[in-house]
């Protein structure tokens, strides 16, 4: 009898050990997901519940339906994106956003109503290389799991990064369906989920509110909290959406900011999301946009419409000092608000030591740039004096009145560039 009891005790202990061993990976996973863990195979701090679940982006939740005339908008290749911009909209204006950086400025635009209320804005942020390797975690290097991870295609991984629910099934321990749903999750999938969690914690911002995937565009979208408002205990007036685009091993980002419960803002947001596409920035686009700009009537060139063309063109050649100079000086000829020019003034002064203004009250320059400008102006004056001196000598040597008239006609033709085309880039 004792032998039978001992046998059953050993059997129960063995079965219990097997069951506990089988359940241990799920416990390990759940601990890592919700509390953080530190072991020789995997280490991670406690992560936000936001990173545990993704979803799909629902553009239908935008209440406004855009029925505006197409002529009010035009799609521009701006920096690294094709994006619609309001070239002649009667309800709001577009102002440049320029943030200085060491290599290349952060560019974007703010949309304001005619009364001055901000309704929306966007910024093209810095791109970075998407490295699938996750270092310092032995669990991902074990051959059984490593081969599984390597077989996941980039496209599938990118989608899972924003959609996959990492939570284990919930249910009653006495319910057989709960155990069935748990057993359907293989150990390999558990490790894949940890891999997704690790990527989310490394690549996505800490102030994320939600993760979603825009299927039509293959965009990852992270909604962000308004930290400044939260710290003050205030309700945010704007929705901040960070748009991720994956192309050829790199992640490109655009931050879209939209005012809540605002018809114009909803319209802008919907239009941008529907038309937004990634496109590599290049100088050829600057030349093409400038050609379209030159085709505009003169009064449009010196208006906000012209500013948008020039700004979009400059977004591809931000290292070209002369482009920025000519853009500022040409826009100053029109009746543009100081608000349009202020961001360009500020950036150019920080970057080049002068804001290039031809308006005396607006000009701001460093002592070195001022000295350089005065030297150039003095040199031009001397050249003009020499030129005038030679011209006056020639003018007294005509053999007849007809020869004199012919000389002045030829001189006028040679200097026939109109004032409106003076100092224009990419001249034919």
Helices and strands as residue ranges (DSSP letters): H 2-34, E 37-38, E 43-44, G 49-52, G 59-61, G 70-72, E 74-78, E 81-85, E 92-99, E 106-113, E 118-129, G 138-140, H 143-150, H 154-163, H 176-183, H 187-203, E 208-214, E 219-224, H 227-232, E 238-247, E 250-259, H 263-275, E 277-278, H 283-294, H 298-301, H 304-314, H 321-331, H 338-352, H 367-395, H 401-414, G 419-421
